């Protein structure tokens, strides 16, 4: 029976690998240790990458494609807790409005 590859390439640009994923994962395990870092799994890097994209304001479809998910539903099921809610955005907007109002100089002589 021919050797079956788990995936020919990871789709995340930061982790692009054109090799057997199992071999890459095996090689990766020694990398953090040799760099004096704590144990970091590939899954941890993938989650960090997704979290960074979301924090930068990327939409669901962009993150889905970057991670190679087959559907946006998969992405949302895994990472929906990281996207700001409407309440979060409203709270941030109100806070910004109040901050600007408190720090702006009063306009003298204008109507």
Secondary structure by P-SEA (a helix, b strand, c coil): ccccccccccccccccccccaaaaaaaacccccccccccccaaaaaaaaaaaaaaacccaaaaaaaaccccaaaaaaccccccccaaaaaaaaaaaaaaaaaccccccccc
